[in-house]
């Protein structure tokens, strides 16, 4: 039966996708810790980068500051 199914099922055609992915620049504390390869508690204790405070109160870490 498996051979019959292979004969009946048409082959899928392939397609090439050209995607442009824009990486996130502003990271949450958890994302920043993950980016740096540290647990959150260690990240808070060891990272001297000050997060950016947005008008709504959100705090995000700039990936460029973390990489510097």
ChimeraX commands (.cxc) that place a marker at each C-alpha (Angstrom):
marker #1 position 0.00,0.00,0.00 radius 0.5
marker #1 position 2.88,2.40,0.73 radius 0.5
marker #1 position 4.16,2.12,-2.83 radius 0.5
marker #1 position 0.71,2.89,-4.24 radius 0.5
marker #1 position 0.47,6.03,-2.12 radius 0.5
marker #1 position 3.84,7.23,-3.36 radius 0.5
marker #1 position 2.71,6.71,-6.95 radius 0.5
marker #1 position -0.58,8.59,-6.46 radius 0.5
marker #1 position 0.74,11.52,-4.40 radius 0.5
marker #1 position 2.05,14.25,-6.71 radius 0.5
marker #1 position 5.44,15.71,-5.92 radius 0.5
marker #1 position 5.42,19.17,-4.39 radius 0.5
marker #1 position 7.20,21.83,-6.34 radius 0.5
marker #1 position 9.83,23.84,-4.56 radius 0.5
marker #1 position 9.84,27.59,-4.19 radius 0.5
marker #1 position 12.47,30.04,-3.06 radius 0.5
marker #1 position 11.44,32.71,-0.58 radius 0.5
marker #1 position 13.39,35.91,-0.22 radius 0.5
marker #1 position 12.65,37.25,3.24 radius 0.5
marker #1 position 14.06,40.29,4.89 radius 0.5
marker #1 position 13.99,40.01,8.68 radius 0.5
marker #1 position 14.41,43.09,10.81 radius 0.5
marker #1 position 15.89,42.10,14.18 radius 0.5
marker #1 position 14.50,43.59,17.39 radius 0.5
marker #1 position 16.56,46.44,18.74 radius 0.5
marker #1 position 14.87,47.06,22.09 radius 0.5
marker #1 position 14.77,44.03,24.39 radius 0.5
marker #1 position 12.93,43.21,27.58 radius 0.5
marker #1 position 15.01,42.30,30.62 radius 0.5
marker #1 position 14.47,38.58,29.95 radius 0.5
marker #1 position 15.41,38.97,26.28 radius 0.5
marker #1 position 18.48,41.04,27.17 radius 0.5
marker #1 position 19.61,38.42,29.69 radius 0.5
marker #1 position 19.16,35.70,27.09 radius 0.5
marker #1 position 21.04,37.78,24.50 radius 0.5
marker #1 position 23.94,38.08,26.95 radius 0.5
marker #1 position 23.77,34.42,27.91 radius 0.5
marker #1 position 23.06,35.11,31.57 radius 0.5
marker #1 position 20.24,34.13,33.93 radius 0.5
marker #1 position 18.04,37.14,34.75 radius 0.5
marker #1 position 19.30,37.47,38.34 radius 0.5
marker #1 position 22.94,37.40,37.21 radius 0.5
marker #1 position 22.17,39.78,34.35 radius 0.5
marker #1 position 20.69,42.33,36.75 radius 0.5
marker #1 position 23.69,42.02,39.08 radius 0.5
marker #1 position 26.36,42.09,36.36 radius 0.5
marker #1 position 25.02,44.31,33.58 radius 0.5
marker #1 position 25.82,48.00,33.86 radius 0.5
marker #1 position 23.67,49.01,30.86 radius 0.5
marker #1 position 20.84,51.34,31.83 radius 0.5
marker #1 position 17.53,50.47,30.18 radius 0.5
marker #1 position 15.66,53.06,28.13 radius 0.5
marker #1 position 12.46,54.20,29.83 radius 0.5
marker #1 position 9.52,54.78,27.51 radius 0.5
marker #1 position 6.70,57.27,28.27 radius 0.5
marker #1 position 4.31,54.42,29.15 radius 0.5
marker #1 position 6.76,53.14,31.80 radius 0.5
marker #1 position 8.18,50.23,29.81 radius 0.5
marker #1 position 11.91,49.69,30.17 radius 0.5
marker #1 position 13.84,48.15,27.29 radius 0.5
marker #1 position 17.52,47.41,26.77 radius 0.5
marker #1 position 19.04,48.66,23.53 radius 0.5
marker #1 position 20.81,45.73,21.88 radius 0.5
marker #1 position 23.51,48.13,20.62 radius 0.5
marker #1 position 24.29,49.19,24.19 radius 0.5
marker #1 position 24.43,45.54,25.29 radius 0.5
marker #1 position 26.79,44.64,22.45 radius 0.5
marker #1 position 29.07,47.58,23.22 radius 0.5
marker link #1:1,2 radius 0.2
marker link #1:2,3 radius 0.2
marker link #1:3,4 radius 0.2
marker link #1:4,5 radius 0.2
marker link #1:5,6 radius 0.2
marker link #1:6,7 radius 0.2
marker link #1:7,8 radius 0.2
marker link #1:8,9 radius 0.2
marker link #1:9,10 radius 0.2
marker link #1:10,11 radius 0.2
marker link #1:11,12 radius 0.2
marker link #1:12,13 radius 0.2
marker link #1:13,14 radius 0.2
marker link #1:14,15 radius 0.2
marker link #1:15,16 radius 0.2
marker link #1:16,17 radius 0.2
marker link #1:17,18 radius 0.2
marker link #1:18,19 radius 0.2
marker link #1:19,20 radius 0.2
marker link #1:20,21 radius 0.2
marker link #1:21,22 radius 0.2
marker link #1:22,23 radius 0.2
marker link #1:23,24 radius 0.2
marker link #1:24,25 radius 0.2
marker link #1:25,26 radius 0.2
marker link #1:26,27 radius 0.2
marker link #1:27,28 radius 0.2
marker link #1:28,29 radius 0.2
marker link #1:29,30 radius 0.2
marker link #1:30,31 radius 0.2
marker link #1:31,32 radius 0.2
marker link #1:32,33 radius 0.2
marker link #1:33,34 radius 0.2
marker link #1:34,35 radius 0.2
marker link #1:35,36 radius 0.2
marker link #1:36,37 radius 0.2
marker link #1:37,38 radius 0.2
marker link #1:38,39 radius 0.2
marker link #1:39,40 radius 0.2
marker link #1:40,41 radius 0.2
marker link #1:41,42 radius 0.2
marker link #1:42,43 radius 0.2
marker link #1:43,44 radius 0.2
marker link #1:44,45 radius 0.2
marker link #1:45,46 radius 0.2
marker link #1:46,47 radius 0.2
marker link #1:47,48 radius 0.2
marker link #1:48,49 radius 0.2
marker link #1:49,50 radius 0.2
marker link #1:50,51 radius 0.2
marker link #1:51,52 radius 0.2
marker link #1:52,53 radius 0.2
marker link #1:53,54 radius 0.2
marker link #1:54,55 radius 0.2
marker link #1:55,56 radius 0.2
marker link #1:56,57 radius 0.2
marker link #1:57,58 radius 0.2
marker link #1:58,59 radius 0.2
marker link #1:59,60 radius 0.2
marker link #1:60,61 radius 0.2
marker link #1:61,62 radius 0.2
marker link #1:62,63 radius 0.2
marker link #1:63,64 radius 0.2
marker link #1:64,65 radius 0.2
marker link #1:65,66 radius 0.2
marker link #1:66,67 radius 0.2
marker link #1:67,68 radius 0.2
view
